[in-house]
């Protein structure tokens, strides 16, 4: 009897906790997309998720923590898909082009996700810095650098970094304009990409 009393309530398995965090974050992501990050309070989120505020704070430190979890989910999904393209049987230039087009399509076809990641109200530069420092997202952009290196002899490191940064800026610029100024006819993503790529990697 004493042994049974000492046992108490069993601790939740770590996998159960992560599953619950993912479930709550998915609900938060839907609310953020439809109503905006600033409009959703932790109390409201707890109610929608069917947990107490105390339980919610046991899973996440604050709303910023939840938002960053949602961001990470998007980027992991995106780059897992791009990694599959990068290892396909296509030629090196075709793989790079396909990866770039997939990156563009991911955001352009889901503009609410783009806005949540890149345009959320109430998100400071320090919030973004904390997220980038704590996540592997920056490293995953290196897949584009590897794809460019496969086209020819690897560039000198400084030039390789410049090429990668230029490509990322160009891709985000195309996505941003197509999403935020959608009434203007920017043309097809394929045409825009085919125009800019030679300037970055050479013809």
Buried (B, 14 or more C-beta within 10 A) or exposed (E): EEEEEEEEEEEEEEEEEEEBBEBBBBBBBEBBBEEBBEEBEBEBBBEBBEBEBEEBBEBBEEBBBBBBBBBBBBBBEBBEBBEEBBEEEBEBBEBBBBBBBBBBEBBBEBBEBBBBBBEBEEBEEEBBEBBEEEBEBEEBBEBBBBBBBBBEEEBEEEEBEEBBEBBBEBBBEBBBBBBEEEEEEEEEBEEBBEEBBEEBBEE
